[in-house]
Amino acid sequence: MLASALVSTVKLRCMLPTSSSAPGTADADVMAHANDELQSRCVPLLMSMNEEFLTSTTDVPLVGGQAVYRVPDRCAGSKLRDVTLLAGNVVIHLPRIEPEMLNQFVTNATGTPVAFVMEAGGVRLVPTPSAIGLSLRMRYFVRPGAMVTAAGFAALTSATTSGLTATLGQTLGPTATDGHLYDVVSARPPFEFLAMDGACTDAVAVNPSHITFASVSPGIQAGDYLCPSDTSPLVQLPTEMHSLLAQLTVCRMLQQLGQYDKLDRASAEVARLEKVALNCLTPRVDGAPRKMRGILQNARRAGWFGY
């Protein structure tokens, strides 16, 4: 569902004219309410399912003597899914410890990290890294981009990738400059980011344009959307949640318009659609229940598999 289609759906359910001039009913107002409901209701619901929706990873090379590393800017709720240490081809799980446990470590010790502490907007590794050649992998929940209906995004006519550079068959537009950041959003469910925060590296209006990303999904193809960083022309939720987001926005609009006589019925529909979404999306794999999840975690902590 394009963001513009979401606005039309909300207006239809609220019985608002397409070109309404009443205060608070313009397309931009509807979109503001929809973005608020997306972040405050739909994202927490999707994260609570524990089915790895919205997840992504970023690898940060460790610097000798540097203990604190910021969580990714696009991290929903500044919440990490998992923290691991990469040593060549070996992936080592790092357990989280509480600040009260730091007194069990030598304050100025350095070496290979064995644990981490959450600290404001970052991760503090314990002990402080001393060697180079290691990387910190943070798995996190990506905050969906703010939905936009105005110009500023375009569908790709072609796409190829080579290393960290995507060659995209689409002009960036007259307002773009070298270094401007862009995302690529999948046009296919669940409409995830295929690449984030890529910088334009050639002159404006060159077609195709070259954009360098920290990581590029091999799934980029024609029809996907190129858009300014942290925005999206699509509803970045599984299709089964699009109607729920529309209905949540309807409730917000009815409350704003003071139509409380309709709000109870609209809220009941929200409850129904939320139940439908949960039934459709969980569990994500019917034939493979996750019975071993806790055992495998305990196995890693016990030192199995050579960790």
C-alpha positions as CSV (number, residue, x, y, z in Angstrom):
1,M,0.0,0.0,0.0
2,L,1.4,3.3,-1.0
3,A,1.2,6.1,1.6
4,S,-1.1,8.0,-0.7
5,A,-3.5,5.0,-0.9
6,L,-3.5,4.8,2.9
7,V,-4.6,8.4,3.1
8,S,-7.4,7.7,0.6
9,T,-8.5,4.6,2.6
10,V,-8.6,6.6,5.9
11,K,-10.7,9.3,4.3
12,L,-13.1,6.8,2.9
13,R,-13.6,5.1,6.2
14,C,-14.1,8.5,7.9
15,M,-16.5,9.6,5.1
16,L,-14.3,12.7,4.5
17,P,-14.3,14.3,1.1
18,T,-11.2,13.8,-1.0
19,S,-10.3,17.5,-1.0
20,S,-11.5,18.4,2.5
21,S,-10.6,21.9,3.7
22,A,-11.8,21.3,7.3
23,P,-9.0,21.9,9.9
24,G,-7.1,18.7,10.6
25,T,-8.4,16.8,7.6
26,A,-5.8,17.6,4.9
27,D,-3.7,14.8,3.4
28,A,-0.7,16.0,5.4
29,D,-2.7,15.9,8.7
30,V,-3.9,12.3,7.9
31,M,-0.4,11.2,7.1
32,A,0.9,12.8,10.4
33,H,-1.6,10.7,12.4
34,A,-0.8,7.6,10.4
35,N,3.0,8.0,11.0
36,D,2.3,8.4,14.7
37,E,0.2,5.2,14.9
38,L,2.8,3.4,12.8
39,Q,5.5,4.1,15.3
40,S,3.5,4.1,18.6
41,R,1.2,1.1,17.9
42,C,2.2,-1.1,15.0
43,V,5.9,-1.2,15.5
44,P,5.7,-2.3,19.2
45,L,3.0,-4.9,18.2
46,L,5.3,-6.3,15.4
47,M,8.3,-6.4,17.8
48,S,6.2,-8.2,20.5
49,M,5.6,-11.1,18.1
50,N,9.2,-12.2,18.4
51,E,9.2,-13.3,14.8
52,E,12.2,-11.3,13.5
53,F,10.2,-8.7,11.6
54,L,12.0,-5.4,11.1
55,T,15.4,-6.9,12.1
56,S,18.7,-5.9,10.5
57,T,22.4,-6.1,11.4
58,T,25.3,-3.8,11.4
59,D,29.0,-4.7,11.9
60,V,31.3,-2.2,13.5
61,P,35.1,-2.8,13.5
62,L,36.5,-2.6,17.0
63,V,39.1,0.1,17.8
64,G,41.8,-0.7,20.3
65,G,41.2,1.3,23.5
66,Q,37.6,2.2,22.6
67,A,35.0,0.6,24.9
68,V,31.7,2.3,23.9
69,Y,30.0,1.9,20.5
70,R,26.7,3.6,19.6
71,V,23.6,1.6,18.7
72,P,22.5,2.3,15.1
73,D,20.6,5.5,14.6
74,R,17.7,3.7,12.9
75,C,17.2,1.3,15.9
76,A,13.6,1.3,17.0
77,G,13.4,2.2,20.7
78,S,17.3,2.1,20.8
79,K,16.7,-1.6,21.5
80,L,19.1,-4.3,20.3
81,R,18.0,-7.8,19.4
82,D,21.4,-9.4,20.0
83,V,25.1,-8.5,20.4
84,T,27.9,-10.8,19.1
85,L,31.6,-10.6,18.5
86,L,33.0,-11.5,15.1
87,A,36.5,-13.1,15.0
88,G,37.1,-14.1,11.4
89,N,34.5,-16.8,10.7
90,V,33.7,-17.3,14.4
91,V,30.6,-15.7,15.9
92,I,30.8,-15.4,19.7
93,H,27.7,-14.5,21.7
94,L,28.2,-11.7,24.2
95,P,26.0,-11.9,27.3
96,R,24.6,-8.7,28.7
97,I,25.6,-7.8,32.3
98,E,24.3,-5.2,34.7
99,P,26.4,-2.2,35.7
100,E,26.5,-3.5,39.3
101,M,28.6,-6.4,37.9
102,L,31.4,-4.2,36.5
103,N,33.2,-4.3,39.9
104,Q,34.0,-7.9,39.1
105,F,36.3,-6.7,36.3
106,V,39.5,-4.7,36.5
107,T,38.5,-1.1,35.6
108,N,41.4,-0.4,33.2
109,A,41.6,-4.0,31.8
110,T,41.9,-4.5,28.1
111,G,41.6,-7.7,26.0
112,T,39.0,-9.6,24.0
113,P,35.5,-8.6,25.1
114,V,33.5,-11.2,27.0
115,A,30.3,-9.2,27.9
116,F,28.6,-5.9,27.4
117,V,26.7,-3.3,29.3
118,M,24.0,-1.0,27.9
119,E,24.9,2.6,28.5
120,A,22.6,5.4,27.3
121,G,22.8,5.3,23.5
122,G,25.6,2.8,23.3
123,V,27.1,-0.6,24.2
124,R,30.1,-0.7,26.5
125,L,32.3,-3.8,25.9
126,V,33.9,-5.5,28.9
127,P,36.9,-5.5,29.0
128,T,37.9,-2.7,26.7
129,P,39.0,-4.1,23.3
130,S,42.8,-4.3,22.8
131,A,43.2,-6.1,19.5
132,I,42.2,-5.1,16.0
133,G,40.7,-7.5,13.5
134,L,37.5,-8.0,15.5
135,S,34.0,-6.6,14.8
136,L,31.0,-6.0,16.9
137,R,27.8,-7.2,15.3
138,M,24.6,-5.5,16.5
139,R,21.3,-7.0,15.5
140,Y,18.4,-4.6,16.0
141,F,14.9,-3.6,15.0
142,V,14.8,-1.1,12.2
143,R,12.4,1.8,12.6
144,P,10.2,2.0,9.5
145,G,10.7,5.1,7.5
146,A,8.3,8.1,7.8
147,M,5.6,7.7,5.1
148,V,5.6,10.4,2.5
149,T,3.2,11.1,-0.3
150,A,4.9,14.1,-1.9
151,A,7.6,13.9,-4.6
152,G,11.0,12.8,-3.6
153,F,11.0,9.1,-4.3
154,A,11.0,7.1,-7.5
155,A,10.7,3.5,-8.7
156,L,13.9,2.0,-10.0
157,T,13.9,1.1,-13.7
158,S,16.9,-1.2,-13.2
159,A,19.4,-2.1,-10.5
160,T,22.7,-3.9,-10.3
161,T,25.1,-4.3,-7.4
162,S,28.9,-4.6,-7.2
163,G,30.4,-4.8,-3.8
164,L,28.9,-2.0,-1.8
165,T,27.9,0.1,-4.8
166,A,24.4,-0.1,-6.3
167,T,24.0,1.2,-9.9
168,L,20.4,2.4,-10.0
169,G,18.5,3.2,-13.2
170,Q,16.9,6.3,-11.8
171,T,17.8,10.0,-11.7
172,L,18.1,11.3,-8.2
173,G,16.4,14.6,-9.0
174,P,17.3,18.3,-9.1
175,T,17.4,18.7,-5.3
176,A,20.0,15.9,-4.7
177,T,23.7,16.6,-4.1
178,D,26.7,14.4,-3.8
179,G,26.7,12.9,-0.3
180,H,23.0,13.1,0.1
181,L,21.7,9.9,1.8
182,Y,19.2,7.6,0.3
183,D,17.4,4.3,1.1
184,V,16.1,1.6,-1.1
185,V,12.7,0.2,0.0
186,S,11.4,-3.1,-1.3
187,A,8.2,-2.9,-3.4
188,R,7.4,-6.5,-2.2
189,P,6.1,-7.6,1.2
190,P,7.2,-7.1,3.9
191,F,8.5,-3.9,2.3
192,E,11.8,-3.8,4.2
193,F,14.8,-1.6,3.6
194,L,17.1,-3.3,1.1
195,A,19.8,-0.7,1.6
196,M,20.1,2.2,4.0
197,D,21.9,5.5,4.2
198,G,23.6,5.3,0.9
199,A,25.6,8.3,-0.3
200,C,25.4,9.6,-3.9
201,T,28.9,9.5,-5.4
202,D,28.4,11.1,-8.8
203,A,27.0,14.2,-10.3
204,V,23.4,15.1,-10.0
205,A,21.0,14.1,-12.8
206,V,23.4,11.3,-14.0
207,N,21.3,8.3,-15.1
208,P,22.0,5.7,-13.8
209,S,23.3,7.0,-10.5
210,H,25.8,5.4,-8.3
211,I,25.1,5.1,-4.6
212,T,27.5,3.6,-2.0
213,F,26.0,1.8,0.9
214,A,27.5,0.2,4.0
215,S,25.6,-3.0,2.9
216,V,23.6,-3.9,-0.1
217,S,20.9,-6.6,-0.4
218,P,21.2,-8.7,-3.5
219,G,17.4,-8.5,-3.7
220,I,17.3,-5.0,-5.1
221,Q,15.5,-5.0,-8.5
222,A,13.5,-2.9,-10.8
223,G,10.3,-1.6,-9.2
224,D,11.9,-1.0,-5.8
225,Y,11.8,2.5,-4.5
226,L,14.7,5.0,-4.1
227,C,13.9,7.6,-1.5
228,P,15.6,10.0,0.9
229,S,17.0,8.4,4.0
230,D,14.5,7.4,6.8
231,T,11.5,7.9,4.6
232,S,9.3,5.5,2.6
233,P,6.5,5.9,0.0
234,L,5.1,2.5,1.3
235,V,3.6,1.2,4.5
236,Q,6.6,-0.7,5.8
237,L,4.6,-3.4,7.5
238,P,3.4,-6.9,6.4
239,T,0.4,-6.6,4.2
240,E,-1.8,-8.1,6.8
241,M,-1.2,-5.1,9.0
242,H,-2.1,-2.4,6.5
243,S,-5.8,-2.4,7.2
244,L,-5.0,-2.3,11.0
245,L,-2.9,0.8,10.5
246,A,-5.6,2.4,8.5
247,Q,-8.2,1.7,11.2
248,L,-5.9,3.0,13.9
249,T,-5.6,6.2,11.9
250,V,-9.4,6.3,11.5
251,C,-9.8,6.2,15.3
252,R,-7.3,9.0,15.7
253,M,-9.1,11.1,13.2
254,L,-12.5,10.5,14.8
255,Q,-11.1,11.5,18.2
256,Q,-9.7,14.6,16.7
257,L,-13.0,15.5,15.0
258,G,-15.0,14.8,18.2
259,Q,-17.1,12.1,16.6
260,Y,-17.1,9.9,19.8
261,D,-20.4,8.3,18.7
262,K,-18.4,6.5,16.0
263,L,-15.2,6.0,18.0
264,D,-16.4,2.9,20.0
265,R,-17.4,1.0,16.8
266,A,-14.1,2.0,15.1
267,S,-12.1,0.9,18.2
268,A,-13.9,-2.5,18.2
269,E,-12.8,-3.0,14.6
270,V,-9.2,-2.2,15.6
271,A,-9.4,-5.0,18.2
272,R,-10.7,-7.4,15.5
273,L,-8.0,-6.5,12.9
274,E,-5.2,-6.8,15.5
275,K,-6.4,-10.3,16.4
276,V,-6.5,-11.2,12.6
277,A,-2.9,-9.8,12.2
278,L,-1.6,-11.8,15.1
279,N,-3.2,-15.0,13.9
280,C,-1.8,-14.5,10.4
281,L,1.7,-13.6,11.4
282,T,2.4,-15.8,14.4
283,P,3.9,-18.3,14.4
284,R,5.9,-17.4,11.4
285,V,6.8,-21.0,10.6
286,D,4.0,-23.4,11.4
287,G,6.0,-26.6,10.7
288,A,9.0,-25.8,12.8
289,P,8.0,-24.7,16.4
290,R,10.8,-23.0,18.3
291,K,11.1,-25.6,21.1
292,M,14.9,-25.5,21.3
293,R,15.5,-21.8,21.5
294,G,16.2,-21.6,25.2
295,I,18.3,-24.7,25.2
296,L,20.6,-23.4,22.4
297,Q,21.1,-20.2,24.3
298,N,22.1,-22.0,27.4
299,A,24.4,-24.2,25.4
300,R,26.3,-21.2,24.1
301,R,26.7,-19.8,27.6
302,A,27.9,-23.2,28.9
303,G,30.7,-23.1,26.3
304,W,29.4,-25.7,23.8
305,F,30.3,-25.5,20.1
306,G,33.8,-24.3,21.0
307,Y,32.8,-20.9,22.3
